[in-house]
Amino acid sequence: MDWRWGSIIPVWVLAVIGAVLIAVTPAHESFWTWIPAAFGISILLTFAIQLATRTPEGFVHRAVMSIIGSLAVFAVATVVLVVAG
């Protein structure tokens, strides 16, 4: 695996874990509050991980890939929670 994916995929994995935790805990009743909060945390995590790599080349690409991936995860989680309702 390319080193760049090693700084993108952890954000996606943590987004999936966050979405699952929201869905299976009592927080699912107020998921309209928790999904955006978890997405905000994933954005902060993205920048923390990308800055920790100390590699300026491709910073924007890696950050965008992390954020878009976590956005997709939370969008799917929102649809599932609305349908399961």
Order of alpha helices (4+ residues) and beta strands (2+ residues): alpha-alpha-alpha
